[in-house]
Amino acid sequence: MISPASLVQILKSNGVEIFVGVPDSLLKSLCAWLADHSSHQDYIITANEGNAVALAAGYHLATGKIGAVFMQNSGIGNSINPLTSLTDSEVYSIPMLLIIGWRGQPGIKDEPQHIKQGRITPGQLELLEIPYKIMEKCSNPKILIPELVSTARAKNCPAALLVRKNTLSEYQRIKTTPPFSVLGREEALSHILELADSKDLIVSTTGKTSRELFELRKNRGEKQQDFLTVGSMGHTSSIALGVALGKPHRRVICLDGDGSLIMHMGAMPIIGSLKPANFIHILLNNCSHESVGGQETVAEKMDFKAISIACGYRHYCLVQDKNQLCAFMKKINKILGPVFIELRICSGSRDDLGRPITTPLQNKKTFMEFCCD
């Protein structure tokens, strides 16, 4: 395996000094090492992958240096616009190095939302005319990195390093941050299910939130009737908005995460402008991208009360424990939406946390049937 420390050293020796992007589970050791050994201006977790490409482009314009943009391959979609209309050699000709975790690689077992993305990833890079090389545990980065950086500089374009699973060795963070709350996410979700009405339509964000929600329903002996957004990070609130508009007489509960919300926060003013009275937006805020390694988000520094009210939400509530959650949920029937609840939780989940055993198509079918009940 390749250690993240040696990889960063090789990148820096080839002129790559800034690292920006969205964390990925296959790159979590790289992100952990950078978090421990970089300044806040050299290692930046962006809202989404397109932001990261644009940031690296601006850095090159100011310095002439190449930036590294890290992402999961699912993030290629978020970055296509700036890759084709900003950095492309036929437009502004801006070199950079993309470091892409290859989820869903053919022949490697993965979750349903990664399978197609993994299969088409090399084809996407070829269609975008982005030169790339595949890095695996037996690769020699001392050869790969100089070749890719030279290509990016010679052609004045992005070049990509496609990283296979188990390529990077493990690295444990040295620096730790104090917990944001004492309330765990699974405990919070359990309370929400207890307090929700049996007719409420629940849409949950990708990652551990949907996994825990699925297991809670199973353990409670209840039918799986929630929409589990297993992919499409950042779009949970927009899916929930569509459901709320389609079923105005049913209450819709959107279970969002801070990384997800920040990724496509432009959905909030749309929700606020339409003012669906049946919309409850619950932000499960642990200030981290927990599902891919626990890397910090900027959520701790954000004023979600000011943001939600400015976006047009009718009400905001800060919840930090079970009692506050119960008190607000009991009176929510008397409040018109959209309502924004910032539910502060701590990071962490059970080691034996499972995954949904139903397919996305089965989940879709049961949710649509529940909508029609």
C-alpha contacts under 8 A as a table, 3 or more apart, distances in Angstrom:
res1	aa1	res2	aa2	distance
1	M	136	E	7.80
1	M	137	K	4.29
1	M	138	C	6.61
1	M	166	N	7.29
1	M	167	T	5.40
1	M	168	L	5.45
1	M	169	S	5.39
2	I	6	S	7.18
2	I	7	L	6.98
2	I	137	K	5.97
2	I	138	C	7.97
2	I	167	T	6.17
2	I	168	L	4.80
2	I	169	S	5.70
3	S	6	S	5.43
3	S	7	L	6.33
3	S	168	L	5.64
3	S	169	S	5.05
3	S	170	E	7.52
4	P	7	L	4.99
4	P	8	V	6.12
4	P	29	S	6.37
4	P	30	L	4.89
4	P	33	W	6.50
4	P	168	L	6.35
4	P	169	S	6.91
4	P	171	Y	7.56
5	A	8	V	5.30
5	A	9	Q	6.18
5	A	30	L	7.68
5	A	33	W	6.74
6	S	9	Q	4.97
6	S	10	I	6.17
7	L	10	I	5.22
7	L	11	L	6.21
7	L	141	P	6.88
8	V	11	L	4.97
8	V	12	K	6.06
9	Q	12	K	5.19
9	Q	13	S	6.10
10	I	13	S	5.06
10	I	14	N	6.37
10	I	141	P	7.36
10	I	142	K	6.51
10	I	145	I	7.23
11	L	14	N	5.17
11	L	15	G	6.63
11	L	16	V	5.30
11	L	17	E	7.56
11	L	145	I	6.67
12	K	15	G	5.07
12	K	16	V	4.68
12	K	17	E	5.45
13	S	16	V	7.26
14	N	145	I	7.58
14	N	146	P	6.37
14	N	149	V	7.14
15	G	65	K	6.81
15	G	66	I	6.72
16	V	19	F	7.98
16	V	65	K	7.01
16	V	66	I	5.42
16	V	67	G	5.58
16	V	68	A	6.52
17	E	42	D	6.82
17	E	65	K	7.86
17	E	66	I	7.44
17	E	67	G	6.46
17	E	68	A	7.75
18	I	41	Q	7.64
18	I	42	D	4.57
18	I	43	Y	6.21
18	I	56	A	7.91
18	I	66	I	7.82
18	I	67	G	5.13
18	I	68	A	6.16
19	F	42	D	5.89
19	F	43	Y	4.83
19	F	44	I	6.39
19	F	67	G	6.17
19	F	68	A	4.82
19	F	69	V	5.96
19	F	70	F	7.20
20	V	42	D	7.72
20	V	43	Y	5.75
20	V	44	I	4.69
20	V	45	I	5.80
20	V	46	T	6.63
20	V	52	A	5.59
20	V	55	L	7.67
20	V	56	A	7.20
20	V	67	G	7.61
20	V	68	A	6.31
20	V	69	V	5.01
20	V	70	F	6.25
21	G	44	I	6.61
21	G	45	I	5.20
21	G	46	T	5.30
21	G	48	N	7.05
21	G	49	E	5.76
21	G	51	N	7.85
21	G	52	A	4.97
21	G	53	V	7.85
21	G	69	V	5.19
21	G	70	F	4.75
21	G	71	M	5.81
22	V	45	I	5.59
22	V	46	T	5.90
22	V	47	A	7.20
22	V	48	N	6.11
22	V	49	E	6.03
22	V	52	A	7.75
22	V	70	F	6.28
22	V	71	M	5.13
22	V	72	Q	7.44
23	P	27	L	6.87
23	P	28	K	6.63
23	P	31	C	6.89
23	P	45	I	7.27
23	P	70	F	7.02
23	P	71	M	5.94
23	P	72	Q	7.08
23	P	289	H	7.31
23	P	292	V	6.54
23	P	293	G	7.67
23	P	295	Q	7.04
24	D	27	L	5.21
24	D	28	K	5.92
24	D	71	M	5.97
24	D	72	Q	5.05
24	D	101	G	6.50
24	D	292	V	5.31
24	D	293	G	7.51
25	S	28	K	5.01
25	S	72	Q	7.88
25	S	101	G	7.75
25	S	291	S	7.56
25	S	292	V	4.16
25	S	293	G	5.99
26	L	29	S	7.79
26	L	72	Q	7.83
26	L	101	G	5.46
26	L	102	W	7.53
26	L	103	R	7.61
26	L	163	V	7.72
26	L	164	R	7.68
26	L	165	K	5.94
26	L	166	N	7.19
26	L	168	L	7.76
26	L	292	V	7.96
27	L	30	L	5.28
27	L	31	C	6.34
27	L	101	G	6.23
27	L	168	L	7.34
28	K	31	C	5.02
28	K	32	A	5.98
28	K	292	V	6.67
28	K	293	G	5.48
29	S	32	A	4.93
29	S	33	W	6.10
29	S	168	L	6.96
29	S	169	S	7.03
29	S	170	E	5.55
29	S	171	Y	4.96
29	S	172	Q	7.24
30	L	33	W	5.26
30	L	34	L	6.20
30	L	168	L	7.59
30	L	171	Y	7.73
31	C	34	L	5.09
31	C	35	A	6.02
31	C	295	Q	7.48
32	A	35	A	5.09
32	A	36	D	6.41
32	A	171	Y	6.71
32	A	172	Q	6.79
32	A	173	R	5.54
32	A	295	Q	7.40
33	W	36	D	5.26
33	W	37	H	6.18
33	W	171	Y	6.67
33	W	172	Q	7.80
33	W	173	R	6.87
34	L	37	H	5.15
34	L	38	S	5.34
34	L	43	Y	6.44
35	A	38	S	5.80
35	A	39	S	7.90
35	A	43	Y	6.83
35	A	173	R	7.82
36	D	173	R	6.59
36	D	174	I	6.42
36	D	175	K	6.18
38	S	41	Q	7.92
38	S	42	D	5.91
38	S	43	Y	5.98
39	S	42	D	5.26
39	S	43	Y	6.36
40	H	43	Y	5.63
40	H	44	I	6.39
41	Q	44	I	6.42
45	I	296	E	7.83
45	I	297	T	7.06
46	T	49	E	7.03
46	T	51	N	6.28
46	T	52	A	5.85
47	A	51	N	6.52
47	A	52	A	7.90
47	A	259	G	7.55
47	A	262	I	5.67
47	A	263	M	4.53
47	A	264	H	7.58
48	N	51	N	5.42
48	N	52	A	6.63
48	N	75	G	7.68
48	N	78	N	6.91
48	N	263	M	5.05
48	N	264	H	7.63
49	E	52	A	4.97
49	E	53	V	6.42
49	E	69	V	7.95
49	E	71	M	6.64
49	E	75	G	5.75
49	E	76	I	7.28
49	E	78	N	5.61
49	E	79	S	5.36
50	G	53	V	5.20
50	G	54	A	6.33
50	G	78	N	5.21
50	G	79	S	3.97
50	G	80	I	7.34
50	G	81	N	7.37
50	G	82	P	6.29
51	N	54	A	5.18
51	N	55	L	6.06
51	N	79	S	7.73
52	A	55	L	5.00
52	A	56	A	6.14
52	A	69	V	6.21
53	V	56	A	5.22
53	V	57	A	6.13
53	V	69	V	6.45
53	V	79	S	6.70
53	V	82	P	6.62
53	V	83	L	7.17
54	A	57	A	4.92
54	A	58	G	6.24
54	A	82	P	6.53
54	A	86	L	7.81
55	L	58	G	5.16
55	L	59	Y	6.25
56	A	59	Y	5.02
56	A	60	H	6.27
56	A	66	I	7.44
56	A	67	G	5.18
56	A	68	A	7.18
56	A	69	V	7.13
56	A	96	M	7.08
57	A	60	H	5.16
57	A	61	L	6.29
57	A	67	G	7.72
57	A	87	T	6.84
57	A	94	I	6.33
57	A	95	P	7.82
57	A	96	M	7.57
58	G	61	L	5.00
58	G	62	A	6.30
59	Y	62	A	5.22
59	Y	63	T	6.05
59	Y	64	G	7.53
59	Y	65	K	7.15
59	Y	66	I	7.85
59	Y	67	G	7.20
60	H	63	T	5.14
60	H	64	G	4.54
60	H	65	K	4.96
60	H	66	I	5.91
60	H	67	G	7.07
60	H	94	I	7.19
60	H	95	P	7.74
61	L	64	G	5.79
66	I	95	P	6.13
66	I	96	M	4.95
66	I	97	L	7.01
67	G	96	M	5.24
67	G	97	L	6.29
68	A	96	M	6.07
68	A	97	L	4.73
68	A	98	L	5.79
68	A	99	I	6.83
69	V	96	M	7.45
69	V	97	L	6.18
69	V	98	L	4.76
69	V	99	I	5.92
70	F	98	L	5.91
70	F	99	I	4.56
70	F	100	I	5.83
70	F	101	G	7.94
71	M	74	S	7.90
71	M	75	G	6.00
71	M	76	I	7.76
71	M	98	L	7.71
71	M	99	I	6.40
71	M	100	I	5.08
71	M	101	G	6.32
72	Q	75	G	5.47
72	Q	76	I	7.56
72	Q	100	I	5.39
72	Q	101	G	4.64
72	Q	102	W	6.63
72	Q	103	R	7.01
73	N	76	I	5.47
73	N	100	I	5.66
73	N	101	G	5.76
73	N	102	W	5.66
73	N	103	R	6.51
73	N	117	Q	7.10
73	N	118	G	7.29
73	N	121	T	6.72
74	S	77	G	6.42
74	S	103	R	7.94
74	S	114	H	7.57
74	S	117	Q	6.38
75	G	78	N	5.23
75	G	79	S	6.53
76	I	79	S	5.10
76	I	80	I	6.12
77	G	80	I	5.43
78	N	81	N	7.35
79	S	82	P	5.84
79	S	83	L	6.04
80	I	83	L	5.00
80	I	84	T	6.02
81	N	84	T	5.38
81	N	85	S	5.80
81	N	86	L	7.63
82	P	85	S	5.13
82	P	86	L	4.79
82	P	87	T	6.34
83	L	86	L	5.83
83	L	87	T	5.18
83	L	88	D	5.82
83	L	128	L	7.99
83	L	158	P	7.72
84	T	87	T	6.44
84	T	88	D	5.18
84	T	91	V	7.89
84	T	128	L	7.24
85	S	88	D	6.36
85	S	91	V	6.34
86	L	91	V	6.04
86	L	92	Y	5.76
86	L	93	S	7.72
86	L	94	I	7.67
87	T	91	V	6.59
87	T	92	Y	5.48
87	T	93	S	5.33
87	T	94	I	4.58
87	T	95	P	7.02
87	T	157	C	6.38
87	T	158	P	6.96
88	D	91	V	5.33
88	D	92	Y	6.22
88	D	93	S	5.22
88	D	94	I	6.61
88	D	157	C	5.70
88	D	158	P	7.24
89	S	92	Y	6.16
89	S	93	S	3.80
89	S	94	I	6.83
89	S	155	K	7.08
89	S	156	N	5.90
89	S	157	C	5.27
90	E	93	S	6.35
93	S	155	K	7.86
93	S	156	N	4.87
93	S	157	C	5.45
94	I	156	N	5.31
94	I	157	C	5.20
94	I	158	P	6.85
95	P	152	A	5.05
95	P	153	R	5.84
95	P	155	K	7.71
95	P	156	N	4.71
95	P	157	C	4.18
95	P	158	P	4.78
95	P	159	A	7.41
96	M	149	V	7.82
96	M	152	A	6.39
96	M	157	C	6.67
96	M	158	P	4.62
96	M	159	A	6.37
97	L	148	L	7.58
97	L	149	V	6.94
97	L	152	A	7.27
97	L	158	P	5.74
97	L	159	A	5.11
97	L	160	A	5.61
97	L	161	L	7.27
98	L	158	P	6.88
98	L	159	A	6.06
98	L	160	A	4.40
98	L	161	L	5.98
99	I	160	A	5.92
99	I	161	L	4.85
99	I	162	L	6.25
99	I	163	V	7.12
100	I	160	A	7.08
100	I	161	L	6.08
100	I	162	L	4.95
100	I	163	V	5.85
101	G	162	L	6.20
101	G	163	V	4.93
101	G	164	R	6.52
101	G	165	K	7.52
102	W	105	Q	5.92
102	W	118	G	6.35
102	W	121	T	7.72
102	W	162	L	6.20
102	W	163	V	5.59
102	W	164	R	5.36
102	W	165	K	6.81
103	R	110	D	7.29
103	R	114	H	5.92
103	R	115	I	7.71
103	R	117	Q	7.61
103	R	118	G	5.57
103	R	164	R	7.72
103	R	165	K	7.34
104	G	108	I	6.55
104	G	109	K	7.07
104	G	110	D	5.44
104	G	111	E	7.38
104	G	114	H	4.63
104	G	115	I	4.51
104	G	116	K	7.14
104	G	117	Q	6.52
104	G	118	G	3.99
104	G	119	R	6.78
105	Q	108	I	5.61
105	Q	115	I	7.21
105	Q	118	G	4.64
105	Q	119	R	6.19
105	Q	164	R	7.49
106	P	115	I	7.52
106	P	118	G	6.55
106	P	119	R	5.84
110	D	114	H	6.43
110	D	115	I	6.58
111	E	114	H	5.60
111	E	115	I	6.68
112	P	115	I	5.47
112	P	116	K	7.90
112	P	359	T	7.65
112	P	360	P	7.58
113	Q	116	K	7.14
113	Q	117	Q	7.42
113	Q	230	V	6.38
113	Q	231	G	5.52
114	H	117	Q	5.21
114	H	118	G	5.82
115	I	118	G	5.25
115	I	119	R	6.30
116	K	119	R	5.02
116	K	120	I	6.26
117	Q	120	I	5.38
117	Q	121	T	5.92
118	G	121	T	5.34
119	R	122	P	7.51
120	I	123	G	5.14
120	I	124	Q	6.06
121	T	124	Q	5.05
121	T	125	L	6.46
122	P	125	L	5.27
122	P	126	E	6.25
123	G	126	E	4.97
123	G	127	L	5.98
124	Q	127	L	5.04
124	Q	128	L	6.11
125	L	128	L	5.05
125	L	129	E	6.08
125	L	130	I	5.22
125	L	131	P	7.23
125	L	132	Y	7.38
126	E	129	E	4.79
126	E	130	I	5.95
126	E	131	P	7.21
127	L	130	I	7.68
130	I	157	C	7.49
130	I	158	P	6.17
130	I	159	A	5.54
130	I	160	A	6.83
131	P	148	L	7.91
131	P	151	T	7.81
131	P	158	P	7.56
131	P	159	A	5.06
131	P	160	A	6.28
132	Y	148	L	7.31
132	Y	159	A	5.62
132	Y	160	A	4.41
132	Y	161	L	5.68
132	Y	162	L	6.88
133	K	144	L	7.26
133	K	148	L	7.55
133	K	160	A	6.51
133	K	161	L	5.26
133	K	162	L	6.06
134	I	161	L	5.93
134	I	162	L	4.67
134	I	163	V	6.01
134	I	164	R	7.24
135	M	139	S	5.73
135	M	141	P	7.66
135	M	144	L	7.81
135	M	161	L	6.58
135	M	162	L	5.95
135	M	163	V	4.92
135	M	164	R	6.24
135	M	167	T	7.15
136	E	139	S	5.29
136	E	163	V	6.26
136	E	164	R	5.35
136	E	165	K	7.51
136	E	166	N	7.50
136	E	167	T	4.78
137	K	164	R	7.99
137	K	166	N	6.71
137	K	167	T	4.11
137	K	168	L	6.75
138	C	167	T	7.84
139	S	144	L	7.84
140	N	143	I	5.65
140	N	144	L	6.40
141	P	144	L	4.75
141	P	145	I	5.51
142	K	145	I	6.00
142	K	146	P	6.77
143	I	146	P	5.88
143	I	147	E	6.40
144	L	147	E	5.33
144	L	148	L	6.25
145	I	148	L	5.21
145	I	149	V	6.06
146	P	149	V	5.18
146	P	150	S	5.90
147	E	150	S	5.18
147	E	151	T	6.15
148	L	151	T	5.01
148	L	152	A	6.15
148	L	159	A	6.16
148	L	160	A	7.35
148	L	161	L	7.77
149	V	152	A	5.05
149	V	153	R	6.16
149	V	159	A	7.37
150	S	153	R	5.16
150	S	154	A	5.90
151	T	154	A	5.09
151	T	155	K	5.90
151	T	156	N	7.85
151	T	159	A	7.09
152	A	155	K	5.45
152	A	156	N	5.35
152	A	157	C	5.09
152	A	158	P	5.63
152	A	159	A	5.45
153	R	156	N	4.93
153	R	157	C	7.04
163	V	167	T	6.74
164	R	167	T	5.80
165	K	168	L	7.97
166	N	169	S	7.18
173	R	176	T	6.99
179	P	182	V	7.08
179	P	346	C	5.55
179	P	347	S	7.14
180	F	286	N	6.12
180	F	287	C	7.36
180	F	344	R	6.78
180	F	345	I	6.34
180	F	346	C	5.48
181	S	184	G	7.83
181	S	286	N	7.63
181	S	320	Q	6.76
181	S	344	R	5.90
181	S	345	I	4.86
181	S	346	C	4.84
182	V	321	D	7.72
182	V	345	I	6.48
182	V	346	C	5.76
183	L	187	E	6.90
183	L	188	A	6.74
183	L	320	Q	7.21
183	L	321	D	6.09
183	L	322	K	7.58
183	L	344	R	7.35
183	L	345	I	4.90
183	L	346	C	5.85
184	G	187	E	5.29
184	G	188	A	6.17
184	G	345	I	5.41
184	G	346	C	5.32
184	G	347	S	6.99
184	G	348	G	7.26
184	G	349	S	7.86
185	R	188	A	4.97
185	R	189	L	6.08
185	R	209	T	7.49
185	R	284	L	7.23
185	R	345	I	5.86
185	R	346	C	6.93
185	R	347	S	7.54
185	R	348	G	7.92
185	R	349	S	7.74
186	E	189	L	5.06
186	E	190	S	6.14
186	E	209	T	7.77
186	E	212	E	6.06
186	E	213	L	7.64
186	E	349	S	7.51
187	E	190	S	5.06
187	E	191	H	6.40
188	A	191	H	5.20
188	A	192	I	6.28
188	A	322	K	7.23
188	A	345	I	7.81
189	L	192	I	4.97
189	L	193	L	6.25
189	L	212	E	7.84
189	L	213	L	6.78
190	S	193	L	5.24
190	S	194	E	6.33
190	S	216	L	6.81
191	H	194	E	5.03
191	H	195	L	6.18
191	H	322	K	7.38
191	H	325	L	7.91
191	H	326	C	7.55
192	I	195	L	5.14
192	I	196	A	5.84
193	L	196	A	5.17
195	L	326	C	7.09
195	L	329	M	6.45
195	L	330	K	7.20
196	A	200	D	6.60
196	A	329	M	7.67
197	D	200	D	5.34
199	K	250	R	6.97
199	K	251	R	7.54
200	D	250	R	6.27
200	D	251	R	5.08
200	D	252	V	5.81
200	D	253	I	6.95
201	L	226	D	6.63
201	L	250	R	6.99
201	L	251	R	6.22
201	L	252	V	4.72
201	L	253	I	6.14
201	L	371	C	7.24
202	I	226	D	5.08
202	I	227	F	6.30
202	I	240	A	7.92
202	I	252	V	5.85
202	I	253	I	4.76
202	I	254	C	6.00
202	I	255	L	7.31
203	V	226	D	5.98
203	V	227	F	4.75
203	V	228	L	6.22
203	V	229	T	7.16
203	V	236	T	6.93
203	V	239	I	7.57
203	V	240	A	5.88
203	V	252	V	7.57
203	V	253	I	6.30
203	V	254	C	4.99
203	V	255	L	6.11
204	S	209	T	6.64
204	S	210	S	5.62
204	S	213	L	7.97
204	S	226	D	7.47
204	S	227	F	6.33
204	S	228	L	5.27
204	S	229	T	5.87
204	S	236	T	6.68
204	S	254	C	6.01
204	S	255	L	4.56
204	S	256	D	6.31
205	T	209	T	6.25
205	T	210	S	6.13
205	T	228	L	6.72
205	T	229	T	5.21
205	T	230	V	7.13
205	T	233	M	7.16
205	T	234	G	7.89
205	T	236	T	5.44
205	T	254	C	7.96
205	T	255	L	6.01
205	T	256	D	5.23
205	T	257	G	6.60
205	T	260	S	7.38
206	T	209	T	6.56
206	T	210	S	5.94
206	T	228	L	7.09
206	T	229	T	5.01
206	T	230	V	4.58
206	T	231	G	5.58
206	T	232	S	7.32
206	T	233	M	6.09
206	T	236	T	7.95
207	G	210	S	6.02
207	G	211	R	6.67
207	G	230	V	6.66
207	G	291	S	5.54
208	K	211	R	4.84
208	K	212	E	5.91
208	K	291	S	6.06
208	K	349	S	7.94
209	T	212	E	5.31
209	T	213	L	6.09
209	T	255	L	7.80
210	S	213	L	4.99
210	S	214	F	6.08
210	S	228	L	5.38
210	S	229	T	6.97
210	S	230	V	7.10
211	R	214	F	5.25
211	R	215	E	6.43
211	R	353	L	7.40
211	R	354	G	6.61
211	R	355	R	5.19
211	R	356	P	6.08
212	E	215	E	5.14
212	E	216	L	6.06
212	E	353	L	7.19
212	E	354	G	7.86
213	L	216	L	5.11
213	L	217	R	6.30
214	F	217	R	5.35
214	F	218	K	6.36
214	F	224	Q	6.97
214	F	355	R	7.63
214	F	356	P	6.04
215	E	218	K	4.95
215	E	219	N	6.03
215	E	354	G	7.27
215	E	355	R	7.85
215	E	356	P	7.58
216	L	219	N	5.10
216	L	220	R	6.05
217	R	220	R	5.12
217	R	221	G	6.21
217	R	222	E	5.10
217	R	223	K	6.73
217	R	224	Q	6.32
218	K	221	G	5.12
218	K	222	E	5.99
218	K	223	K	7.43
218	K	224	Q	7.46
219	N	222	E	7.65
224	Q	363	N	7.63
224	Q	366	T	7.20
225	Q	363	N	7.45
225	Q	366	T	5.73
225	Q	367	F	5.02
225	Q	370	F	6.27
226	D	363	N	7.65
226	D	367	F	5.88
227	F	363	N	6.52
227	F	364	K	6.78
227	F	367	F	5.91
228	L	363	N	7.18
229	T	232	S	6.89
229	T	233	M	7.98
229	T	236	T	6.76
230	V	360	P	7.85
232	S	235	H	5.79
232	S	236	T	7.49
233	M	236	T	7.05
233	M	260	S	5.58
233	M	263	M	7.62
234	G	237	S	7.53
234	G	259	G	7.57
234	G	260	S	4.08
234	G	261	L	5.57
234	G	262	I	7.30
234	G	263	M	5.22
234	G	264	H	5.17
234	G	265	M	7.82
235	H	238	S	5.29
235	H	239	I	6.32
235	H	260	S	7.39
235	H	261	L	7.96
235	H	264	H	6.83
236	T	239	I	5.16
236	T	240	A	6.17
236	T	254	C	7.12
236	T	255	L	7.80
236	T	256	D	6.61
236	T	260	S	7.72
237	S	240	A	4.98
237	S	241	L	6.01
237	S	254	C	6.15
237	S	256	D	7.01
237	S	261	L	7.78
237	S	267	A	6.95
237	S	268	M	7.95
237	S	281	H	7.46
238	S	241	L	4.90
238	S	242	G	6.28
238	S	267	A	6.28
239	I	242	G	5.22
239	I	243	V	6.40
240	A	243	V	5.00
240	A	244	A	6.12
240	A	252	V	6.83
240	A	253	I	7.45
240	A	254	C	5.85
241	L	244	A	4.98
241	L	245	L	6.19
241	L	271	I	6.80
241	L	276	P	7.86
241	L	279	F	7.29
242	G	245	L	5.21
242	G	246	G	6.12
243	V	246	G	5.03
243	V	247	K	6.04
243	V	252	V	7.26
244	A	247	K	5.19
244	A	248	P	5.55
244	A	250	R	7.33
244	A	251	R	7.24
244	A	252	V	5.79
244	A	276	P	6.77
244	A	278	N	6.45
244	A	279	F	6.30
245	L	248	P	5.48
245	L	276	P	6.90
247	K	250	R	5.58
247	K	371	C	7.60
248	P	251	R	7.49
248	P	276	P	7.53
248	P	277	A	7.79
248	P	278	N	6.40
249	H	278	N	7.19
250	R	278	N	6.60
251	R	278	N	4.64
251	R	279	F	6.30
251	R	280	I	7.60
252	V	278	N	5.95
252	V	279	F	5.16
252	V	280	I	6.12
253	I	279	F	6.34
253	I	280	I	4.84
253	I	281	H	6.10
253	I	282	I	7.14
254	C	279	F	7.62
254	C	280	I	6.12
254	C	281	H	4.84
254	C	282	I	5.87
255	L	281	H	6.56
255	L	282	I	5.12
255	L	283	L	6.29
255	L	284	L	6.94
256	D	260	S	6.63
256	D	261	L	6.50
256	D	281	H	7.24
256	D	282	I	6.02
256	D	283	L	4.88
256	D	284	L	5.94
257	G	260	S	5.11
257	G	261	L	5.96
257	G	283	L	5.56
257	G	284	L	5.02
257	G	285	N	5.98
257	G	286	N	7.99
258	D	261	L	5.08
258	D	262	I	6.03
258	D	283	L	6.53
258	D	284	L	6.61
258	D	285	N	5.22
258	D	286	N	7.08
258	D	287	C	6.30
258	D	288	S	7.17
258	D	289	H	7.92
258	D	297	T	7.37
258	D	299	A	6.28
259	G	262	I	5.35
259	G	263	M	6.15
259	G	287	C	7.57
259	G	288	S	6.66
259	G	289	H	5.77
259	G	297	T	6.33
259	G	299	A	7.93
260	S	263	M	5.22
260	S	264	H	7.02
261	L	264	H	5.85
261	L	265	M	5.41
261	L	283	L	7.91
262	I	265	M	5.02
262	I	299	A	7.93
264	H	267	A	6.31
265	M	268	M	5.76
266	G	269	P	6.22
266	G	270	I	7.22
267	A	270	I	5.30
267	A	271	I	6.33
268	M	271	I	5.12
268	M	272	G	6.12
268	M	308	S	7.18
268	M	311	C	6.09
269	P	272	G	4.79
269	P	273	S	5.89
269	P	311	C	4.34
269	P	312	G	6.38
270	I	273	S	5.11
270	I	274	L	6.28
270	I	311	C	7.80
271	I	274	L	5.37
271	I	275	K	6.02
271	I	276	P	7.23
271	I	311	C	7.87
271	I	312	G	7.56
271	I	313	Y	7.52
271	I	338	P	7.36
272	G	275	K	5.06
272	G	276	P	7.95
272	G	308	S	7.87
272	G	311	C	5.26
272	G	312	G	3.86
272	G	313	Y	4.83
272	G	314	R	7.83
272	G	338	P	6.80
273	S	311	C	7.34
273	S	312	G	5.87
275	K	312	G	7.28
275	K	313	Y	6.95
275	K	314	R	7.81
275	K	337	G	6.60
275	K	338	P	5.67
276	P	279	F	5.59
276	P	337	G	5.92
276	P	338	P	5.68
277	A	336	L	4.89
277	A	337	G	3.89
277	A	338	P	5.55
278	N	336	L	6.95
278	N	337	G	5.47
278	N	338	P	6.70
279	F	337	G	5.22
279	F	338	P	4.75
279	F	339	V	6.44
280	I	337	G	6.40
280	I	338	P	5.78
280	I	339	V	4.87
280	I	340	F	6.24
280	I	341	I	7.57
281	H	338	P	7.22
281	H	339	V	5.94
281	H	340	F	4.82
281	H	341	I	6.14
282	I	340	F	6.01
282	I	341	I	4.71
282	I	342	E	6.09
282	I	343	L	6.69
283	L	340	F	7.48
283	L	341	I	6.05
283	L	342	E	4.89
283	L	343	L	5.69
283	L	344	R	7.90
284	L	342	E	6.65
284	L	343	L	5.10
284	L	344	R	6.10
284	L	345	I	6.47
285	N	288	S	7.87
285	N	299	A	7.36
285	N	342	E	6.75
285	N	343	L	5.93
285	N	344	R	4.82
285	N	345	I	5.79
285	N	346	C	8.00
286	N	344	R	6.09
286	N	345	I	5.06
286	N	346	C	5.26
286	N	347	S	5.72
287	C	296	E	5.79
287	C	297	T	5.10
287	C	298	V	6.63
287	C	299	A	5.13
287	C	300	E	5.83
288	S	294	G	5.28
288	S	295	Q	5.35
288	S	296	E	4.28
288	S	297	T	4.96
288	S	299	A	7.97
288	S	347	S	7.42
289	H	292	V	6.03
289	H	293	G	6.55
289	H	294	G	4.90
289	H	295	Q	5.20
289	H	296	E	6.28
289	H	297	T	6.64
290	E	293	G	5.33
290	E	294	G	3.78
290	E	295	Q	6.62
290	E	347	S	6.66
290	E	348	G	7.51
291	S	294	G	6.67
292	V	295	Q	7.68
294	G	347	S	7.57
297	T	300	E	7.54
298	V	301	K	5.68
298	V	302	M	6.87
299	A	302	M	5.15
303	D	306	A	5.54
303	D	307	I	6.24
304	F	307	I	4.85
304	F	308	S	5.77
304	F	342	E	7.30
305	K	308	S	5.39
305	K	309	I	6.10
305	K	316	Y	5.82
305	K	317	C	7.57
306	A	309	I	5.40
306	A	310	A	5.92
307	I	310	A	5.16
307	I	311	C	6.09
308	S	311	C	5.02
308	S	312	G	6.47
308	S	313	Y	5.49
308	S	316	Y	7.01
308	S	340	F	6.69
309	I	312	G	5.19
309	I	313	Y	5.06
309	I	314	R	6.62
309	I	315	H	6.98
309	I	316	Y	7.11
310	A	313	Y	7.43
313	Y	316	Y	7.39
313	Y	337	G	7.03
313	Y	338	P	5.07
313	Y	339	V	5.89
313	Y	340	F	6.78
314	R	336	L	7.14
314	R	337	G	5.98
314	R	338	P	5.67
314	R	339	V	5.95
315	H	337	G	7.15
315	H	338	P	6.95
315	H	339	V	4.83
315	H	340	F	6.15
316	Y	339	V	5.95
316	Y	340	F	4.73
316	Y	341	I	5.73
316	Y	342	E	7.62
317	C	328	F	7.90
317	C	340	F	6.45
317	C	341	I	4.84
317	C	342	E	6.22
318	L	341	I	5.99
318	L	342	E	4.94
318	L	343	L	6.27
318	L	344	R	7.77
319	V	324	Q	5.54
319	V	325	L	5.73
319	V	341	I	6.99
319	V	342	E	6.00
319	V	343	L	4.77
319	V	344	R	6.31
320	Q	324	Q	6.69
320	Q	325	L	7.56
320	Q	343	L	6.03
320	Q	344	R	5.23
320	Q	345	I	7.20
321	D	324	Q	5.56
321	D	325	L	6.36
321	D	344	R	7.94
322	K	325	L	5.11
322	K	326	C	6.11
323	N	326	C	5.17
323	N	327	A	6.09
324	Q	327	A	5.15
324	Q	328	F	6.24
325	L	328	F	5.39
325	L	329	M	6.07
325	L	343	L	7.94
326	C	329	M	5.25
326	C	330	K	6.11
327	A	330	K	5.45
327	A	331	K	6.86
328	F	331	K	5.46
328	F	332	I	6.12
329	M	332	I	5.07
329	M	333	N	7.83
330	K	333	N	7.20
331	K	334	K	5.86
331	K	335	I	7.27
332	I	335	I	5.14
333	N	336	L	7.82
336	L	339	V	7.35
349	S	353	L	7.11
350	R	353	L	5.24
356	P	359	T	7.62
358	T	362	Q	5.98
358	T	363	N	6.43
359	T	362	Q	5.13
359	T	363	N	6.23
360	P	363	N	4.98
360	P	364	K	6.10
361	L	364	K	5.03
361	L	365	K	6.20
362	Q	365	K	5.11
362	Q	366	T	6.28
363	N	366	T	5.39
363	N	367	F	6.11
364	K	367	F	5.22
364	K	368	M	6.14
365	K	368	M	5.28
365	K	369	E	6.17
366	T	369	E	5.06
366	T	370	F	6.13
367	F	370	F	5.02
367	F	371	C	6.22
368	M	371	C	4.97
368	M	372	C	6.50
369	E	372	C	5.21
369	E	373	D	6.47
370	F	373	D	5.14
